[in-house]
């Protein structure tokens, strides 16, 4: 029987804890804050993020690099036969098109 992994990104609204509890692989989406790059649910606590926003920090979002996607897929495929990746909507991000090209 084939073992299929489910993977999504943090834009799904699924927290790392919920993902872990349900066996879902979660890609942390990148963002830039005042010129420094971070990953959602990474080393920058939400409280600090919102304090910086209140102080007028510049924020932009980005899609994950193709290398990061491939690296995560390769890691998942060590223990699974297939990856079902549910990225953010193609109408909101280029992540879906990147994933389709890489697949």
Secondary structure, 3 states (H helix, E strand, C coil): CCCEEEEEEHHHCCCHHHHHHCCEEEECCEEEECCEEEECCCCCCHHHHHHHHHCCCCEEECCCCHHHHHHHHHHHCCCCCEEEEECCCCCCCCHHHHHHHHC
